[in-house]
Amino acid sequence: MKSYQHIASLLLRLALATGFLSAVASRLGLWGQQSSGWGKFLQYTAQVNSFAPQKLVPSLAVASTILETLLGILLLLGFKTSLAAISAMILTLLFALTMTYSFGLKEPLDYSVFTFSAAAFLLATMPPSKWSMDQYFTK
């Protein structure tokens, strides 16, 4: 892998990881007054998943929070990067599609959810970076 590809891979991993982890931090109130909080996240989850039964909303919120935390950590560390990136691509593509269904196409485009998904897919196609835990397990 050329040196600039190592940098690109690292930057993609960090951008995706911080995107996930910042969103989780916000819903858990870790950003202080800038946080959305769990209550608002539950409301947003219900709006995005407008087709889902109301009883399912808390489970969807918890599941997405767990997945986003796990994927964020894996991407930050560069561990199981390809699997984490494919999983991130699927999760964000599903998010983009549910946003499109519930709000129309403008919302996921404005929030770059399709771009996030495509970036995760791109990362999944890249070989392990020298700045990742994966690099040590592929030798």
HUHUMO-V980894 format. One record per residue. RES is the residue in three letters. PSI is psi in whole degrees, 0 to 359 (* if undefined). Layout:
res-><RES,RES>
psi-><PSI,PSI>
This chain:
res-><MET,LYS,SER,TYR,GLN,HIS,ILE,ALA,SER,LEU,LEU,LEU,ARG,LEU,ALA,LEU,ALA,THR,GLY,PHE,LEU,SER,ALA,VAL,ALA,SER,ARG,LEU,GLY,LEU,TRP,GLY,GLN,GLN,SER,SER,GLY,TRP,GLY,LYS,PHE,LEU,GLN,TYR,THR,ALA,GLN,VAL,ASN,SER,PHE,ALA,PRO,GLN,LYS,LEU,VAL,PRO,SER,LEU,ALA,VAL,ALA,SER,THR,ILE,LEU,GLU,THR,LEU,LEU,GLY,ILE,LEU,LEU,LEU,LEU,GLY,PHE,LYS,THR,SER,LEU,ALA,ALA,ILE,SER,ALA,MET,ILE,LEU,THR,LEU,LEU,PHE,ALA,LEU,THR,MET,THR,TYR,SER,PHE,GLY,LEU,LYS,GLU,PRO,LEU,ASP,TYR,SER,VAL,PHE,THR,PHE,SER,ALA,ALA,ALA,PHE,LEU,LEU,ALA,THR,MET,PRO,PRO,SER,LYS,TRP,SER,MET,ASP,GLN,TYR,PHE,THR,LYS>
psi-><133,156,322,334,326,318,316,317,316,314,321,313,313,319,314,316,313,329,313,310,327,318,318,316,321,313,338,3,15,351,15,226,342,356,149,325,160,320,313,325,320,318,316,320,318,320,315,320,52,339,345,147,143,325,338,342,311,322,319,319,315,314,316,323,317,314,316,323,311,312,320,316,314,317,321,318,340,36,128,43,315,314,317,320,318,318,318,320,314,313,313,329,318,319,314,319,320,324,317,316,314,326,346,174,332,317,306,333,317,325,8,34,322,324,317,315,315,322,321,320,317,315,322,336,352,145,162,136,154,348,48,159,330,324,325,339,356,0,*>
